């Protein structure tokens, strides 16, 4: 985790975003006080076709639950 000022973030925004994309986390300060955290979002794993089929099979159909399906 790195600490940078608001001014450094503004000046080096592209470089900071590249570092965040690579996994780095930053705390941003304003007047010496930490006010924000910039960090990468968690990556979601893509499902394979087989996993999607299995998930679809696990979902109850509207005819088996007795509920009306909304179209």
C-alpha positions as CSV (number, residue, x, y, z in Angstrom):
1,X,0.0,0.0,0.0
2,X,1.4,3.4,-1.0
3,X,0.3,6.8,0.3
4,X,0.1,9.7,-2.2
5,X,-1.3,13.2,-2.0
6,X,-4.3,14.4,-3.9
7,X,-2.0,16.5,-6.1
8,X,0.2,13.4,-6.9
9,X,-2.9,11.5,-7.9
10,X,-4.1,14.3,-10.1
11,X,-0.7,14.8,-11.7
12,X,0.1,11.1,-12.2
13,X,-3.4,9.7,-12.6
14,X,-2.6,7.4,-15.6
15,X,0.5,5.9,-13.9
16,X,-1.5,5.4,-10.7
17,X,-4.3,3.7,-12.5
18,X,-1.8,1.4,-14.3
19,X,-0.4,0.4,-10.9
20,X,-3.8,-0.2,-9.5
21,X,-4.7,-2.3,-12.5
22,X,-1.5,-4.3,-11.7
23,X,-2.7,-4.9,-8.1
24,X,-1.3,-1.9,-6.2
25,X,-3.4,-0.1,-3.5
26,X,-3.1,3.6,-2.7
27,X,-4.3,5.8,0.1
28,X,-4.9,9.3,-1.0
29,X,-4.3,12.2,1.4
30,X,-5.6,15.7,1.5
31,X,-3.8,18.2,3.7
32,X,-1.9,15.2,5.2
33,X,-5.0,13.3,6.2
34,X,-5.9,10.0,4.5
35,X,-9.3,10.5,2.8
36,X,-9.6,7.7,0.2
37,X,-8.4,4.3,-0.9
38,X,-7.8,3.4,-4.5
39,X,-7.6,-0.3,-5.1
40,X,-8.3,-2.9,-7.8
41,X,-11.7,-4.4,-8.0
42,X,-11.9,-8.2,-7.4
43,X,-11.8,-10.1,-10.6
44,X,-14.7,-12.4,-11.3
45,X,-13.8,-15.7,-12.9
46,X,-15.6,-16.5,-16.1
47,X,-17.7,-19.6,-16.0
48,X,-17.2,-22.4,-18.5
49,X,-20.0,-23.6,-20.7
50,X,-20.3,-26.7,-18.5
51,X,-20.6,-24.7,-15.3
52,X,-23.3,-22.5,-16.9
53,X,-25.3,-25.6,-17.9
54,X,-25.0,-27.0,-14.4
55,X,-26.2,-23.7,-12.8
56,X,-29.1,-23.6,-15.2
57,X,-30.1,-27.2,-14.2
58,X,-30.0,-26.2,-10.6
59,X,-32.5,-23.3,-11.0
60,X,-36.1,-24.5,-10.4
61,X,-38.5,-23.9,-13.3
62,X,-41.6,-21.8,-12.7
63,X,-43.8,-24.9,-13.4
64,X,-42.3,-26.9,-10.5
65,X,-42.6,-24.1,-8.0
66,X,-46.2,-23.3,-8.7
67,X,-45.5,-19.6,-9.3
68,X,-46.3,-17.6,-12.4
69,X,-43.3,-16.7,-14.4
70,X,-43.0,-13.0,-15.3
71,X,-42.5,-12.4,-19.0
